[in-house]
Amino acid sequence: MKNIIRICAIIVIVCFFCPFFFVSCQGMEEDISGFNLAQGTDYSASNMMLMAVVVIAAVIILVSLMQALEPLSKIVNIGGPIAGLITMAYIYNNVMRVAQEQQASKYIEVRYGFWGCVLGYAAILCFTLYGQYTGNRSINDRNRNLYED
């Protein structure tokens, strides 16, 4: 289960550098990645908070690799993706708000980098919750078998 969570976190990091949005305005076309948004563009103020998308995924990987931090893994693997999904919602809302405020003839399309980050965080959260459910169930089954014997 840990390997699946690590792979999902790596997918989030890779997708952060892939195109999040495709913007077409007055004949100019541009792909904007999460990294571009964090650096600052016309569509977002320079906002290093957006780097939280990468930092959260990196922390999830590090915690899953270090045995000493095992007690933190449940908290990080549940809280991290929730914070990541909130950050992704912020990015989406901010880009759409700026596009509406400028009232230019802009066409904005959400690209695979954005959806890769969202689905990666959702997968981390789902696999963590599934692992908690099956782990607790197996412990309860073992305890029940002890009392039955």
N, C-alpha and C positions, 0 to 999 in steps of 0.2 A: 504494500500500500504506500509505503514511504517513497518508493521509486516513482510511482505514478504521480504523487504530489510534487516531487522534484521536477519531473518532466513537464508538468503543467506550469510550474513556476518558471522554468526555462523558456517555455513557449511565451509566457507573459513578457519576459525580458526581451526576447527577439521581436515580438510583435510591437513593442513600444517604439522600436526604431523603423518599423514598416509604416506605410501610409495609413493615417487615421481618417483623413478627409481628402476628398478631391474637390477643389474649388475652381469654378469657371466664372470669369467676370470680364465682360467686354473684350472677348477674344483671347484673353490670357487664361491659361490653365495651369494649375499647380497642385501637386500632391503635398500634403502636410502631415508629417509624422508626429508622434507624441513628443519626440525629442525636439522637433522644431517648435512646437507649442511651448515647451518648457523654456526654450531659449528666448522666446518672444517673437511674435509675428504680428501682422495686422489683425489677426483673428483672436489674439489673446495677449494680454499684457505679459511681460516677462514674469513668469511665475514658476519659481523653483519647486513649489509645492507639487507640481505635476511630476517631478522626479520621484515622488513617493511611490508611484506605480512600480518603478524599477527597484527602489529600496525595499519595499515590502516583499516583493518576490525574492530578492536576494536574501533577506532575513529568513524567509521560509526555508530556502535551500540550506542556509548555514545552520539553522536550528535542527533541521532534519539530519544533517551530517554529524553533528556533535552529540555524542552520547551523554555528556555531562549536562546538556541543556534539555534532555528528554522531558522533564516536568513542564517546561515552557512550550513544548511543541503543540499541545492541545490548544493553549491560549493563542499562540501565534498562528496556527493553522485555521482557527476559526475567526479570530479578530482581524488578522491580516487581510484575508479576502474580502471581508465586509468593508474594511477601510479602503481597499483597492476598488471595490465596486462603487463606493461612494465617490471616490476620486474620479472614476470614469464617468459617472453621472454628472459631476461638476464640469469636467472637460466638455462633454456633449452640450450641456446647458449653456456654458460660456460661449462656445463657438456659435451656436444657434442664436443666442442673444445678440452678439456682436453683429452677426449677419443681418438680423432684423433691424438693428439700430442704424446701420449704414444705408439701408433701403436701396441699395444698388441692384442692378440686375445680376444677381449672383445665383449660381447653381451650386449647391453643396451636396455632396454624396458621401455617406459614411463608408469607409473602406475596410478591408480585411484586417488591418493592424488593430483598429479599434475593437472589432468584434473578436479578434483573437485574444486580446487582453481581457475582455469581458467574459468570454467563455472559459479562458484559463482560470480566472479567479473563481468563477462559478464551479468549475470542476474541482478545484482544490477544496472548496467549501463542501461540496457534495461528498467527495471521497473521504474527507476528514470526518464528517458526520456519519457516514456509512461505517467507517472504521470504528468509531465510538460505539455505534449500535451493535455491530457484530462482536466487538471486543467485550462489551458489557454482557451481551447475551451468552457468550461462551464462558465467562466467569460465573454467571448465574447457573448455567448448566452444570459446570464442574461442582459448584457448591451443592446443588440439588442432588447430584450423584453421590456426594459424600454422605449426605444425610439419609439417603435411601438405603445405603449399604449398612 
